[in-house]
Amino acid sequence: ERFWYAMPYHKGDHLGVVTNKLHEKSNELTEENMQTILSYQQSLLQTLNEYHTAGLWHKDVKPDNIIIHDGDAHLVDLGLVTPLASAMTLTTHGTEYFRDPELVRQSMRGVKVHQVDGSKFDVFGAGAVLYFMLENTFPAHGGLSDFSKESPESIRWIVRRAMADYDKRYASVEEMLIDIETILNAKSISGVRPADLPSMGGEPPSGQVRRLPAKSTPSTGGGPFKTRA
């Protein structure tokens, strides 16, 4: 008769604190810093991909809800998790600057959750988090936010595409993850061009095509999640 969930405890600082420390060390992000940032982004996207494959939308992706522990980024705070196939009306819950403006517009029109792809709102949040790690501040103007610090154009392109208009952004976090992994596996992060990214026609990191999961959004979530070792 009751719904409940349990989460493991991750001993560490949230991503906002970790990012501040990263930028305190130097005015410029080194190749090593970029490697660290992309590895955190990879962890985040892998987790979000699990949620979406199971038919769930996290709904509050932001630095304060990401704990860095043992080198991995752990997404926490499941209070707003919603089935992607829910018949409920969209709400504006979430955190400003990391919440997709399109979500707000659609909710004001009374659109139901199942009438849109809620996973793409998480894509926006993931893009905003990546922007935050690069700039050490929130994206005040969404996908039009300026970059003031030096960073590779390929990573900026990923941020812009993730935070683009709803119908122009990445179709899934899996597609975004493949681009991130391509840069992570490159000999030089700064040497990767936007045109080299798989979403732009470049080769995936393994040299093989990764198939995106079929859309599946049963109202119960469609789990279960993978068993943790």
C-alpha positions as CSV (number, residue, x, y, z in Angstrom):
1,E,0.0,0.0,0.0
2,R,3.0,2.3,0.2
3,F,5.7,3.4,-2.3
4,W,9.3,3.6,-1.1
5,Y,12.8,3.6,-2.4
6,A,16.3,3.1,-1.0
7,M,19.5,4.6,-2.1
8,P,23.2,3.8,-1.3
9,Y,25.1,6.3,0.7
10,H,27.9,8.0,-1.3
11,K,30.5,9.7,0.8
12,G,31.6,12.7,-1.1
13,D,30.9,16.3,-2.1
14,H,28.3,17.3,-4.7
15,L,29.4,18.3,-8.1
16,G,29.1,22.1,-7.4
17,V,31.7,21.9,-4.7
18,V,34.0,19.6,-6.8
19,T,33.7,22.0,-9.8
20,N,34.6,25.0,-7.7
21,K,37.7,23.2,-6.5
22,L,38.6,22.3,-10.0
23,H,38.5,25.9,-11.2
24,E,40.3,27.2,-8.1
25,K,43.5,25.4,-9.1
26,S,43.8,27.3,-12.4
27,N,42.2,29.8,-14.6
28,E,42.4,27.4,-17.5
29,L,41.2,23.8,-17.6
30,T,44.0,21.4,-18.5
31,E,43.7,18.2,-20.6
32,E,43.6,16.3,-17.4
33,N,40.8,18.5,-16.1
34,M,38.8,17.9,-19.2
35,Q,39.3,14.2,-18.9
36,T,37.9,14.4,-15.3
37,I,34.9,16.5,-16.4
38,L,34.1,14.1,-19.3
39,S,34.4,11.1,-17.0
40,Y,31.9,12.6,-14.6
41,Q,29.6,13.4,-17.6
42,Q,29.9,9.8,-18.8
43,S,28.9,8.5,-15.4
44,L,25.9,10.8,-15.3
45,L,24.7,9.9,-18.8
46,Q,25.1,6.1,-18.1
47,T,22.9,6.5,-15.1
48,L,20.3,8.6,-17.0
49,N,20.3,6.0,-19.8
50,E,19.4,3.3,-17.2
51,Y,16.5,5.5,-16.0
52,H,15.2,6.2,-19.5
53,T,15.5,2.6,-20.7
54,A,13.4,1.6,-17.6
55,G,10.8,4.2,-18.6
56,L,11.6,6.8,-16.0
57,W,12.4,10.5,-16.1
58,H,14.7,11.9,-13.3
59,K,13.4,15.4,-13.7
60,D,15.9,17.3,-11.5
61,V,19.4,16.8,-13.0
62,K,21.7,19.5,-11.5
63,P,25.1,19.7,-9.8
64,D,23.7,19.6,-6.2
65,N,22.1,16.2,-7.0
66,I,25.3,14.6,-8.3
67,I,27.7,13.2,-5.6
68,I,31.3,12.5,-6.6
69,H,32.5,9.4,-4.9
70,D,35.5,7.2,-5.9
71,G,35.9,9.0,-9.1
72,D,32.3,8.5,-10.3
73,A,29.3,10.8,-10.5
74,H,26.3,9.4,-8.6
75,L,22.9,10.9,-9.4
76,V,20.8,11.2,-6.2
77,D,17.5,12.7,-5.1
78,L,14.7,10.6,-6.6
79,G,11.9,12.7,-5.2
80,L,10.7,13.9,-8.7
81,V,11.2,10.7,-10.6
82,T,8.2,10.2,-13.0
83,P,7.2,7.4,-15.4
84,L,7.6,8.6,-19.0
85,A,4.2,7.2,-19.8
86,S,2.4,8.9,-17.0
87,A,-1.0,10.3,-17.7
88,M,-0.4,13.2,-15.2
89,T,-0.1,16.8,-16.5
90,L,3.4,18.2,-16.7
91,T,4.6,20.3,-13.8
92,T,7.3,22.9,-13.5
93,H,9.1,21.1,-10.7
94,G,12.9,21.2,-11.1
95,T,15.6,23.8,-10.6
96,E,15.9,27.0,-12.6
97,Y,18.7,27.2,-15.2
98,F,18.9,23.3,-15.2
99,R,15.2,22.9,-16.0
100,D,14.3,23.0,-19.7
101,P,12.2,26.2,-20.6
102,E,10.2,24.0,-23.0
103,L,9.0,22.0,-20.0
104,V,7.6,25.1,-18.5
105,R,5.9,26.2,-21.7
106,Q,4.4,22.7,-22.2
107,S,3.2,22.5,-18.6
108,M,1.5,25.9,-19.0
109,R,-0.4,24.5,-21.9
110,G,-1.6,21.5,-19.8
111,V,0.3,18.9,-21.8
112,K,0.4,15.4,-20.3
113,V,3.7,13.7,-19.6
114,H,3.1,10.8,-22.0
115,Q,2.4,13.3,-24.8
116,V,6.1,14.4,-24.9
117,D,9.4,12.7,-24.5
118,G,10.4,13.5,-20.9
119,S,13.8,11.9,-21.4
120,K,14.7,14.9,-23.6
121,F,14.2,17.2,-20.6
122,D,16.9,15.2,-18.8
123,V,19.1,15.7,-21.9
124,F,18.7,19.4,-21.4
125,G,19.7,19.1,-17.7
126,A,22.7,17.0,-18.6
127,G,23.8,19.6,-21.1
128,A,23.4,22.3,-18.4
129,V,25.5,20.3,-16.0
130,L,28.3,19.9,-18.6
131,Y,28.2,23.7,-19.2
132,F,28.4,24.2,-15.4
133,M,31.6,22.1,-15.2
134,L,33.2,24.0,-18.0
135,E,32.3,27.5,-16.8
136,N,31.8,27.0,-13.0
137,T,28.5,28.9,-13.3
138,F,24.9,28.1,-14.4
139,P,23.8,28.6,-18.0
140,A,21.8,31.8,-17.5
141,H,20.5,31.9,-21.1
142,G,20.0,28.2,-21.7
143,G,21.5,27.0,-25.0
144,L,22.4,30.5,-25.9
145,S,24.7,31.0,-22.9
146,D,28.1,32.3,-23.7
147,F,31.4,30.5,-22.9
148,S,33.9,32.7,-21.1
149,K,36.6,30.0,-20.4
150,E,38.8,28.1,-22.8
151,S,37.3,24.7,-23.7
152,P,37.4,22.4,-26.8
153,E,34.8,23.3,-29.5
154,S,33.7,19.7,-29.7
155,I,32.6,19.8,-26.0
156,R,30.9,23.1,-26.5
157,W,29.1,21.7,-29.5
158,I,27.8,18.8,-27.3
159,V,26.5,21.4,-24.7
160,R,24.8,23.5,-27.3
161,R,23.1,20.5,-28.9
162,A,21.9,19.1,-25.6
163,M,20.4,22.5,-24.7
164,A,19.0,23.3,-28.1
165,D,15.3,23.6,-28.8
166,Y,13.4,20.4,-28.0
167,D,13.1,19.2,-31.6
168,K,16.7,19.9,-32.4
169,R,18.6,18.5,-29.4
170,Y,20.0,15.0,-29.0
171,A,17.2,12.4,-29.4
172,S,18.5,10.5,-26.3
173,V,21.2,10.6,-23.6
174,E,22.6,7.5,-25.3
175,E,23.3,9.6,-28.4
176,M,25.0,12.2,-26.2
177,L,26.9,9.5,-24.4
178,I,28.4,8.2,-27.6
179,D,29.8,11.7,-28.5
180,I,31.2,12.1,-25.0
181,E,32.9,8.7,-25.2
182,T,34.4,9.5,-28.6
183,I,36.2,12.5,-27.0
184,L,37.2,10.5,-23.9
185,N,38.8,7.8,-26.1
186,A,40.6,10.2,-28.4
187,K,44.4,10.6,-28.1
188,S,43.9,14.4,-27.6
189,I,40.7,15.8,-26.3
190,S,41.4,19.2,-27.8
191,G,42.1,17.6,-31.2
192,V,38.5,16.3,-31.6
193,R,36.4,18.4,-34.0
194,P,32.6,18.6,-33.9
195,A,32.6,16.9,-37.3
196,D,34.4,13.9,-35.8
197,L,31.5,13.2,-33.4
198,P,29.3,10.2,-34.3
199,S,26.2,12.4,-34.1
200,M,27.7,14.4,-36.9
201,G,28.7,11.4,-39.0
202,G,32.0,10.5,-37.3
203,E,33.0,7.1,-36.1
204,P,31.9,5.8,-32.6
205,P,34.9,5.2,-30.2
206,S,35.0,1.4,-30.8
207,G,34.8,1.9,-34.6
208,Q,31.5,0.0,-34.5
209,V,28.0,1.3,-34.6
210,R,26.2,1.2,-31.3
211,R,22.4,0.7,-31.6
212,L,20.2,3.0,-29.6
213,P,17.7,1.2,-27.4
214,A,14.1,1.1,-28.6
215,K,11.8,3.5,-26.9
216,S,9.8,1.8,-24.2
217,T,7.9,3.7,-21.6
218,P,5.5,1.4,-19.7
219,S,3.6,3.2,-17.0
220,T,5.2,1.1,-14.3
221,G,8.7,2.0,-15.4
222,G,9.5,-1.1,-17.3
223,G,12.5,-2.0,-15.0
224,P,14.1,-3.6,-13.2
225,F,17.4,-1.8,-13.1
226,K,20.6,-3.8,-13.4
227,T,21.7,-5.7,-10.3
228,R,24.6,-4.0,-8.6
229,A,27.6,-6.1,-7.6
